[in-house]
Amino acid sequence: MEYKVEKLRVNYKTLEEFKRFKEYGLQELSMVEDLEANIIDNDSESPFYGIYFGDTLVARMSLYRVEAKFNRYFEPPHDFLELWKLEVLPDYQNKGYGKALVNFAKEMGLPIKTNARMKSRGFWDKMGFTSVHYEMARDRGENPLFWFPEGFPIEKD
Amino acid sequence: MEYKVEKLRVNYKTLEEFKRFKEYGLQELSMVEDLEANIIDNDSESPFYGIYFGDTLVARMSLYRVEAKFNRYFEPPHDFLELWKLEVLPDYQNKGYGKALVNFAKEMGLPIKTNARMKSRGFWDKMGFTSVHYEMARDRGENPLFWFPEGFPIEKD
């Protein structure tokens, strides 16, 4: 089944829907504040992408393009996407929504980094993500996993 | 009640005990690899601190001192401690073990940063941690909270 992945807009409806996701946090709270303070417009573009089932946002992820000069993970330095808050609402899990979101990110043609919970490692393995060697000064509490587009010219860490 | 906080050693016994904690991840796996490859000695010092109940490790945290030059959170730049993987085994929760570990970190006299789950915000509030303003380029999927020693001369972000 094909799902339609949409770039989400910052508005009160979206922010209300975000509250249903477990990983609601400072990022979402700061979006609410910015909207209330008119620092961003209603319907600004957000870093979130999501999939609707009818009118309900059932899956989402946040994506951010990290510039090569901030790349501390592989050589030669290259822009990559950081992917976080990939989450599917409980009633909609195991139906391919998470996979559809990750595939959408892959189509951007850049390496993708995520910080995986160990219990989700099976999912990331299936999606072709592999771990880098852990370095405490860089990674602290993270479990960094990467996916690379085919033929991507890097020396993996 | 007073608990004795100990700096943990990297050895097979400690690493076996770590497996009982939910946040077991790449950091612990890399410690196992380093031990097996003799890159570190049995009984090297680890970045983990813990509390034993009898022979059982029942609570732990990881601490790392971040140098001022890498401080992207407050002005003027100053060294701070990053604290992660604070965790108490289920049967030992709500007995003050977590608080004892955080207080141990506080006694080092440096600001402390942690990345909190929203459901643990109540605990961090009680421990005097406050959030910084979320910045996507810096914080990505994190919810950064800080504690500052009394009289610490900073302009908070």
Interface residues (C-beta under 8 A of the other chain):
Chain A: E23 Y24 G25 L26 Q27 L29 S30 P47 S62 Y64 E82 W84 K85 N115 M118 S131 H133 Y134 M136 A137 D139 R140 G141 E142 N143 P144
Chain B: E23 Y24 G25 L26 Q27 L29 S30 P47 S62 Y64 E82 W84 K85 N115 M118 S131 H133 Y134 M136 A137 D139 R140 G141 E142 N143 P144
